[in-house]
Amino acid sequence: MYESYIKSSVLLSKAIKIISYFSPITLILASMVFGAIYVYNKRRARLVKLIEKIPGPASMPFLGNSLHINVDHDEIFNRIISIRKLYGRQQGFSRAWNGPMPYVIISKASAVEPILGSPKHIEKSNDYEFLKPWLGTGLLTSQGPKWHPRRKILTPAFHFKILDDFVDIFQEQSAVLVKRLERELGNETGFNCFPYVTLCALDIVCETAMGRLVNAQLNSDSDYVKAVYQIGGIVQNRQQKIWLQPDVIFKRTEDYRNHQRCLSILHEFSNRVIRERKEEIRRQKNANHNSKEGIPEQTSTLDSNNNPEEFGRKKRLAFLDLLIEASQDGTVLSNEDIREEVDTFMFEGHDTTSAAISWILLLLGAEPTIQDRIVEEIDHIMGGDRERFPTMNELNEMKYLECCIKEGLRLYPSVPLIARKLIEDVQIDNYTIPAGTTAMIVVYQLHRNPEVFPNPDKFNPDNFLPENCRGRHPYAYIPFSAGPRNCIGQKFAVLEEKSIISAVLRKYRIEAIDRREDLTLLGELILRPKDGLRIRVRRRD
């Protein structure tokens, strides 16, 4: 006992000697750091314990599985899918760590429902923070207190009566696309359809969102399109690599300089259009007031883009007009608020639909029998007339085409991943997913569950015939997300997709060049093929 006491005394005296080398301030700071680490670890102890009960790959201290996902964009999506396939098949979810941040990766409807279906779990994950320099806190990225009133303001913008006006824009721009595809007739090696469809979708969203004709299809070297693609890649890079997430590091990279250049292009375009449109609305009101007062109306200075009646185009109310109108009806919407929503709609409204349409054209190109069935349906509805544009009612009657669109979105959902930050514990089967976890829903895999969709990799539009949808779990198919924070523009998207695909199929027979199994998927913000989608077109008899 005495010897033990002597040893303890010697160790204590050595410790006191070592401590004496440090200043009091250093000791205080060290105590604060170690105290903070202790409190942090103690608070996380429950979270770590619960997360580690969920099957998943082995992880490293502090780094987690971040090295596992430190790969190129064409590999990261496969890594995420692999984690889901290898671990936790039975319960439909598995876990992984991105640095110190826990993720639960989900691909089973019954596990998705308590998250997306809950009004509590509407907060987007931290991954969406990197979109905020571009989109601000618009409908896609905003938190609950801002999201609820903003959603209420924007919902009327997608009323069917307004969509009816937008159908004309869909048809006119589809006709431009059909005309541009003529240059590919006789091209036996095929061509990448993605750029054609993307520019068509951009023309549509510019006119419907901003009331502007930008003629992107006739001027394909668009800085706006380039900026959208580049900033999307930069955002995903930051989401994927934890060392690029701190601003202090990111601002010292080449990506940051490109990011700022893209932001300048995107925001300058939106801000200019908002200013011009507000001025035009002011002039129109003054002209109307002068007309009522008997003052001769001056010649309008509006160009043909914004005075469509001059050129036989009926007046339409753009999404931007509705936001400006809302801001004048007592709703407080600043220029920045309006820009956030316009930018959000511009991003979500052209990138997602162009991806969906391109994938569907490839799928139809590999299935001539399904193509013929769509054309027969269109001919029946249109009375055999392949020249005039279909009305909104006629588009709504194209039920089999709608089944094909739904099946295309099942196989290749435009948004392949949905991430939510859990603010409360979620109980799924015998597992507790703790608050603070990021729930990542892999829509791509969710849609390929063989228990829900037999032979899940086969393109089979009959999956969406009414008799085959009965009894299907409501969260087994979610191309537009689900629950209270589902996509506000899904009716807009489906109508646009119907318009463009029907216009192309009425004029051309599509043949797929690329085989699906040979394609490399980029699971970025939008699900894209690495090297495009090659098809061939022939004039339809």
Secondary structure as the mmCIF struct_conf table of DSSP 4:
data_model
#
loop_
_struct_conf.conf_type_id
_struct_conf.id
_struct_conf.beg_label_comp_id
_struct_conf.beg_label_asym_id
_struct_conf.beg_label_seq_id
_struct_conf.end_label_comp_id
_struct_conf.end_label_asym_id
_struct_conf.end_label_seq_id
HELX_RH_AL_P HELX_RH_AL_P1 TYR A 2 SER A 20
TURN_TY1_P TURN_TY1_P1 TYR A 21 TYR A 21
BEND BEND1 PHE A 22 PHE A 22
HELX_RH_AL_P HELX_RH_AL_P2 PRO A 24 GLU A 52
TURN_TY1_P TURN_TY1_P2 LYS A 53 LYS A 53
BEND BEND2 ILE A 54 ILE A 54
STRN STRN1 MET A 60 MET A 60
TURN_TY1_P TURN_TY1_P3 PRO A 61 LEU A 63
STRN STRN2 GLY A 64 GLY A 64
TURN_TY1_P TURN_TY1_P4 ASN A 65 ILE A 69
BEND BEND3 VAL A 71 VAL A 71
HELX_RH_AL_P HELX_RH_AL_P3 HIS A 73 LEU A 86
BEND BEND4 TYR A 87 TYR A 87
TURN_TY1_P TURN_TY1_P5 ARG A 89 GLY A 92
STRN STRN3 PHE A 93 ASN A 98
TURN_TY1_P TURN_TY1_P6 GLY A 99 PRO A 100
STRN STRN4 MET A 101 ILE A 106
HELX_RH_AL_P HELX_RH_AL_P4 ALA A 109 LEU A 116
TURN_TY1_P TURN_TY1_P7 GLY A 117 GLY A 117
BEND BEND5 PRO A 119 LYS A 120
HELX_LH_PP_P HELX_LH_PP_P1 GLU A 123 GLU A 123
STRN STRN5 LYS A 124 LYS A 124
HELX_LH_PP_P HELX_LH_PP_P2 SER A 125 SER A 125
HELX_RH_3T_P HELX_RH_3T_P1 ASN A 126 LEU A 131
HELX_RH_AL_P HELX_RH_AL_P5 LYS A 132 LEU A 135
TURN_TY1_P TURN_TY1_P8 GLY A 136 THR A 137
BEND BEND6 GLY A 138 GLY A 138
TURN_TY1_P TURN_TY1_P9 LEU A 139 THR A 141
HELX_RH_AL_P HELX_RH_AL_P6 GLY A 144 LEU A 154
HELX_RH_3T_P HELX_RH_3T_P2 THR A 155 PHE A 158
HELX_RH_AL_P HELX_RH_AL_P7 PHE A 160 ARG A 180
HELX_RH_3T_P HELX_RH_3T_P3 LEU A 181 GLU A 184
TURN_TY1_P TURN_TY1_P10 LEU A 185 GLY A 186
TURN_TY1_P TURN_TY1_P11 GLU A 188 THR A 189
STRN STRN6 PHE A 191 ASN A 192
HELX_RH_AL_P HELX_RH_AL_P8 PHE A 194 MET A 210
BEND BEND7 GLY A 211 GLY A 211
TURN_TY1_P TURN_TY1_P12 ALA A 216 LEU A 218
HELX_RH_AL_P HELX_RH_AL_P9 ASP A 223 GLN A 240
HELX_RH_3T_P HELX_RH_3T_P4 ILE A 242 LEU A 244
BEND BEND8 GLN A 245 PRO A 246
HELX_RH_AL_P HELX_RH_AL_P10 ASP A 247 PHE A 250
TURN_TY1_P TURN_TY1_P13 LYS A 251 ARG A 252
BEND BEND9 THR A 253 THR A 253
HELX_RH_AL_P HELX_RH_AL_P11 GLU A 254 LYS A 292
TURN_TY1_P TURN_TY1_P14 GLU A 293 GLY A 294
HELX_LH_PP_P HELX_LH_PP_P3 ILE A 295 SER A 300
TURN_TY1_P TURN_TY1_P15 SER A 304 ASN A 306
HELX_RH_3T_P HELX_RH_3T_P5 PRO A 308 PHE A 311
TURN_TY1_P TURN_TY1_P16 GLY A 312 GLY A 312
HELX_LH_PP_P HELX_LH_PP_P4 ARG A 313 LYS A 315
HELX_RH_AL_P HELX_RH_AL_P12 PHE A 319 SER A 327
TURN_TY1_P TURN_TY1_P17 GLN A 328 GLY A 330
HELX_RH_AL_P HELX_RH_AL_P13 ASN A 335 GLY A 365
TURN_TY1_P TURN_TY1_P18 ALA A 366 ALA A 366
HELX_RH_AL_P HELX_RH_AL_P14 PRO A 368 MET A 382
TURN_TY1_P TURN_TY1_P19 GLY A 383 GLY A 384
BEND BEND10 GLU A 387 ARG A 388
HELX_LH_PP_P HELX_LH_PP_P5 PHE A 389 THR A 391
HELX_RH_AL_P HELX_RH_AL_P15 MET A 392 GLU A 397
HELX_RH_AL_P HELX_RH_AL_P16 LYS A 399 LEU A 411
BEND BEND11 TYR A 412 TYR A 412
BEND BEND12 SER A 414 VAL A 415
STRN STRN7 LEU A 417 LYS A 421
BEND BEND13 ILE A 423 GLU A 424
STRN STRN8 VAL A 426 ILE A 428
TURN_TY1_P TURN_TY1_P20 ASP A 429 ASN A 430
STRN STRN9 TYR A 431 ILE A 433
TURN_TY1_P TURN_TY1_P21 ALA A 435 GLY A 436
STRN STRN10 THR A 438 VAL A 442
HELX_RH_AL_P HELX_RH_AL_P17 VAL A 443 LEU A 446
TURN_TY1_P TURN_TY1_P22 HIS A 447 ARG A 448
TURN_TY1_P TURN_TY1_P23 PRO A 450 VAL A 452
BEND BEND14 PHE A 453 ASN A 455
TURN_TY1_P TURN_TY1_P24 PRO A 456 ASP A 457
BEND BEND15 LYS A 458 LYS A 458
HELX_RH_3T_P HELX_RH_3T_P6 PRO A 461 PHE A 464
BEND BEND16 LEU A 465 LEU A 465
HELX_RH_AL_P HELX_RH_AL_P18 PRO A 466 CYS A 469
TURN_TY1_P TURN_TY1_P25 ARG A 470 GLY A 471
TURN_TY1_P TURN_TY1_P26 PRO A 474 TYR A 475
BEND BEND17 ALA A 476 ALA A 476
TURN_TY1_P TURN_TY1_P27 PRO A 479 PHE A 480
HELX_RH_3T_P HELX_RH_3T_P7 GLY A 483 ARG A 485
TURN_TY1_P TURN_TY1_P28 ILE A 488 GLY A 489
HELX_RH_AL_P HELX_RH_AL_P19 GLN A 490 LYS A 507
STRN STRN11 TYR A 508 ALA A 512
BEND BEND18 ASP A 514 ASP A 514
HELX_RH_3T_P HELX_RH_3T_P8 ARG A 516 ASP A 518
HELX_LH_PP_P HELX_LH_PP_P6 LEU A 519 THR A 520
STRN STRN12 LEU A 521 GLY A 523
BEND BEND19 GLU A 524 ILE A 526
STRN STRN13 LEU A 527 PRO A 529
TURN_TY1_P TURN_TY1_P29 LYS A 530 ASP A 531
STRN STRN14 ARG A 534 ARG A 539
#
